[in-house]
Amino acid sequence: MKRAIAITTLTVMTLSFGARCATLDKLGWNTIIGTGIGCTAGLAIGAIYDEVQRKKENKDRKKLENAVYSIFKERKKHNQGKIIGLATGCLAGLGVGAYLDIMKEDMEDTMGDKGISLESVKGPDGETDELLVKMDGDISFDTGSAGLQGVAKENVAKLSAALEGYPETQIKIWGHTDYTGSRAVNDALSLRRAQSVQSSLDISSSRIAEVRGFAWDRPVNGGTPSPGANRANRRVEVRIIADKSAL
């Protein structure tokens, strides 16, 4: 029986692209959205995505993504404010850009009133490569401290809960300092700040792609670092990326 199902799935995947696009529901599009719902159509979706990627014009690909968004938004109406999520197998089917774009919309729609928003970081091809997490109050620290307190601690807990809905993502955690004290002290302090956030996030270590400290090299507003105390620069940035091993 299982063999027959597998053969049927492979047969479906050999259909023409036009026929596939005309019968999205039959291919199982409604199974790809939702926490705990496996992407059982993942291989077929992936075949569609690959075929669209090869096209010189991207209008067909946009139609494909719009179909996914439509299903996603319909589910949002019935989810009572909870994170929808994308289950295992969806990344390979949708591709990095569409996957992260859906995650951005989901998290902002559900958690925007809790002070969490995301900024899309585009790659050279115009696709979303990363999501920079932004929070009211940020993840900031007292002078010389790497301890999470108050709003910063609450923000990390919110982020941890949201990441559970997107298992095929990893995160980069970057620590920063203001421009006071010695370089050696700030190198160590910025790393400890990043490690403090890492230890507070309740996710598997396999999902931590990078933990780094930049000292004062990357001011929050960009440009050249300026000596002096600046609370905004005493922070940790969290960047969400796709887990490329899932592709």
C-alpha positions as CSV (number, residue, x, y, z in Angstrom):
1,M,0.0,0.0,0.0
2,K,2.8,2.4,1.0
3,R,4.6,1.5,-2.2
4,A,1.5,2.3,-4.2
5,I,1.2,5.7,-2.5
6,A,4.8,6.5,-3.2
7,I,4.4,5.6,-6.9
8,T,1.3,7.8,-7.1
9,T,3.2,10.7,-5.5
10,L,6.0,10.4,-8.1
11,T,3.5,10.2,-10.9
12,V,1.8,13.4,-9.7
13,M,5.2,15.1,-9.6
14,T,5.7,14.4,-13.3
15,L,2.6,16.3,-14.4
16,S,3.1,19.5,-16.3
17,F,3.7,22.7,-14.4
18,G,0.5,24.2,-15.8
19,A,-1.6,21.3,-14.6
20,R,0.0,21.5,-11.1
21,C,-0.8,25.2,-10.8
22,A,-4.4,24.5,-11.8
23,T,-4.8,21.9,-9.0
24,L,-3.0,23.3,-6.0
25,D,-5.4,21.9,-3.5
26,K,-5.2,18.4,-5.0
27,L,-1.4,18.6,-4.5
28,G,-2.0,19.2,-0.8
29,W,-1.4,22.9,-0.4
30,N,-3.7,23.0,2.5
31,T,-1.4,20.6,4.4
32,I,1.6,22.8,4.3
33,I,0.5,25.5,6.7
34,G,0.1,25.0,10.4
35,T,2.1,23.9,13.4
36,G,2.2,20.2,13.7
37,I,0.9,19.6,10.2
38,G,3.6,17.9,8.1
39,C,4.4,19.2,4.7
40,T,3.3,16.0,3.0
41,A,3.3,17.7,-0.3
42,G,6.8,19.0,0.2
43,L,8.4,17.2,-2.6
44,A,5.7,18.1,-5.1
45,I,5.8,21.7,-3.9
46,G,9.6,21.7,-4.3
47,A,9.2,20.4,-7.9
48,I,6.9,23.3,-8.6
49,Y,9.2,25.8,-6.9
50,D,12.3,24.5,-8.8
51,E,10.4,24.8,-12.1
52,V,9.3,28.3,-11.4
53,Q,12.9,29.3,-10.4
54,R,14.1,28.2,-13.8
55,K,11.7,30.5,-15.6
56,K,13.1,33.8,-16.8
57,E,10.0,35.7,-15.7
58,N,8.9,35.4,-12.1
59,K,5.2,36.1,-12.5
60,D,4.3,32.4,-12.2
61,R,6.4,32.1,-9.1
62,K,4.6,35.1,-7.6
63,K,1.3,33.4,-8.3
64,L,2.6,30.3,-6.5
65,E,3.6,32.4,-3.4
66,N,0.3,34.2,-3.4
67,A,-1.5,30.9,-3.3
68,V,0.4,30.0,-0.2
69,Y,-0.2,33.4,1.4
70,S,-3.9,33.0,0.8
71,I,-4.1,29.7,2.6
72,F,-1.9,31.1,5.4
73,K,-4.1,34.1,5.9
74,E,-7.3,32.0,5.9
75,R,-5.8,29.9,8.7
76,K,-4.8,33.0,10.6
77,K,-8.5,34.0,10.9
78,H,-9.3,30.8,12.8
79,N,-6.2,30.6,15.0
80,Q,-7.3,32.9,17.9
81,G,-4.1,35.0,17.9
82,K,-1.7,32.1,18.1
83,I,1.4,31.6,16.0
84,I,0.5,29.5,12.9
85,G,4.0,28.2,12.1
86,L,5.3,26.2,9.2
87,A,6.0,22.5,9.9
88,T,9.0,20.4,8.9
89,G,9.3,20.0,5.2
90,C,8.0,23.4,4.3
91,L,11.4,25.1,3.8
92,A,12.4,22.8,0.9
93,G,9.0,23.3,-0.7
94,L,8.7,27.1,-0.5
95,G,12.3,28.2,-0.7
96,V,14.1,30.5,1.8
97,G,12.6,33.8,0.7
98,A,8.9,32.8,0.8
99,Y,9.4,30.8,4.1
100,L,10.9,33.7,5.9
101,D,8.4,36.2,4.5
102,I,5.5,34.0,5.8
103,M,7.3,33.8,9.2
104,K,7.6,37.6,9.3
105,E,4.0,38.1,8.6
106,D,2.9,35.5,11.1
107,M,5.1,36.8,14.0
108,E,4.2,40.5,13.4
109,D,0.5,39.8,13.1
110,T,0.5,37.7,16.3
111,M,3.1,39.5,18.4
112,G,3.2,43.0,17.1
113,D,1.0,44.2,20.0
114,K,3.6,42.6,22.3
115,G,6.4,44.8,20.8
116,I,8.0,42.4,18.4
117,S,8.6,43.2,14.8
118,L,11.0,41.9,12.1
119,E,13.0,43.6,9.4
120,S,13.6,41.7,6.2
121,V,17.3,41.6,5.2
122,K,17.5,41.1,1.5
123,G,20.2,39.2,-0.5
124,P,21.7,40.2,-3.8
125,D,18.7,38.5,-5.6
126,G,16.2,40.6,-3.8
127,E,14.9,37.6,-1.8
128,T,14.7,37.7,2.0
129,D,17.9,36.1,3.5
130,E,17.4,37.0,7.1
131,L,14.9,38.4,9.6
132,L,16.3,41.0,12.1
133,V,14.3,40.8,15.2
134,K,13.3,44.2,16.7
135,M,11.6,44.7,20.0
136,D,10.2,47.5,22.1
137,G,12.9,48.1,24.7
138,D,15.2,45.9,22.6
139,I,17.5,43.4,24.3
140,S,19.6,46.0,26.2
141,F,21.8,46.0,29.2
142,D,23.1,48.1,32.0
143,T,26.7,49.4,31.8
144,G,29.2,46.6,32.2
145,S,26.5,44.0,32.6
146,A,25.6,40.9,30.6
147,G,22.6,40.0,32.7
148,L,19.1,40.0,31.2
149,Q,16.5,42.0,33.3
150,G,13.0,43.4,33.0
151,V,11.8,44.0,29.4
152,A,14.9,42.4,27.9
153,K,14.2,39.1,29.7
154,E,10.5,39.2,28.7
155,N,11.4,39.9,25.1
156,V,13.7,36.9,24.9
157,A,10.9,34.7,26.3
158,K,8.5,35.9,23.6
159,L,11.0,35.2,20.9
160,S,11.7,31.7,22.2
161,A,7.9,30.9,22.0
162,A,7.6,32.2,18.5
163,L,10.6,30.3,17.2
164,E,8.9,27.0,18.2
165,G,6.5,27.4,15.3
166,Y,9.3,27.5,12.8
167,P,11.6,24.5,13.3
168,E,13.5,24.9,10.1
169,T,15.1,28.1,11.1
170,Q,18.3,28.9,13.0
171,I,19.5,32.1,14.7
172,K,22.5,34.3,14.9
173,I,23.0,36.1,18.2
174,W,25.3,39.1,18.1
175,G,26.4,41.0,21.2
176,H,27.4,44.7,21.2
177,T,28.7,47.3,23.6
178,D,29.1,51.1,23.7
179,Y,32.5,52.7,23.3
180,T,33.7,52.9,26.9
181,G,36.5,51.0,28.5
182,S,39.2,48.9,26.9
183,R,38.9,46.9,23.7
184,A,39.6,43.6,25.5
185,V,37.0,44.2,28.2
186,N,34.3,45.1,25.5
187,D,35.2,42.1,23.3
188,A,34.6,39.8,26.3
189,L,31.5,41.7,27.5
190,S,29.8,41.7,24.1
191,L,30.3,37.9,23.8
192,R,28.9,37.4,27.3
193,R,25.8,39.4,26.4
194,A,25.2,37.2,23.3
195,Q,25.8,34.0,25.4
196,S,23.3,35.3,28.0
197,V,20.6,35.5,25.4
198,Q,21.6,32.1,24.1
199,S,21.2,30.5,27.5
200,S,17.8,32.1,28.0
201,L,16.3,30.9,24.7
202,D,14.6,27.6,25.1
203,I,15.6,26.1,21.8
204,S,17.9,23.3,20.7
205,S,21.6,24.1,20.4
206,S,21.5,22.8,16.8
207,R,19.4,25.8,15.9
208,I,22.1,28.3,17.1
209,A,24.1,29.2,14.0
210,E,26.4,31.8,15.5
211,V,27.1,33.5,18.8
212,R,29.5,36.5,18.4
213,G,30.6,39.6,20.2
214,F,31.4,42.7,18.2
215,A,32.4,45.1,21.1
216,W,31.7,48.7,19.8
217,D,32.3,48.0,16.1
218,R,28.6,48.1,15.0
219,P,26.7,51.0,16.5
220,V,23.0,50.7,16.4
221,N,22.6,53.5,13.9
222,G,25.5,52.5,11.7
223,G,28.5,54.7,10.8
224,T,31.7,55.1,12.7
225,P,31.8,54.2,16.4
226,S,31.9,57.3,18.7
227,P,33.5,57.1,22.1
228,G,31.2,57.5,25.0
229,A,28.3,55.8,26.8
230,N,25.2,55.0,24.8
231,R,22.6,52.6,26.1
232,A,21.2,51.9,22.7
233,N,24.5,50.3,21.7
234,R,24.5,48.0,24.7
235,R,22.4,45.4,23.1
236,V,22.0,42.0,21.5
237,E,20.7,41.5,18.0
238,V,19.0,38.2,17.0
239,R,18.8,37.3,13.3
240,I,16.7,34.5,12.0
241,I,18.0,32.5,9.1
242,A,16.9,29.4,7.2
243,D,18.4,26.0,8.3
244,K,20.1,25.2,5.0
245,S,20.4,21.5,6.0
246,A,16.6,21.3,5.5
247,L,16.8,22.3,1.9
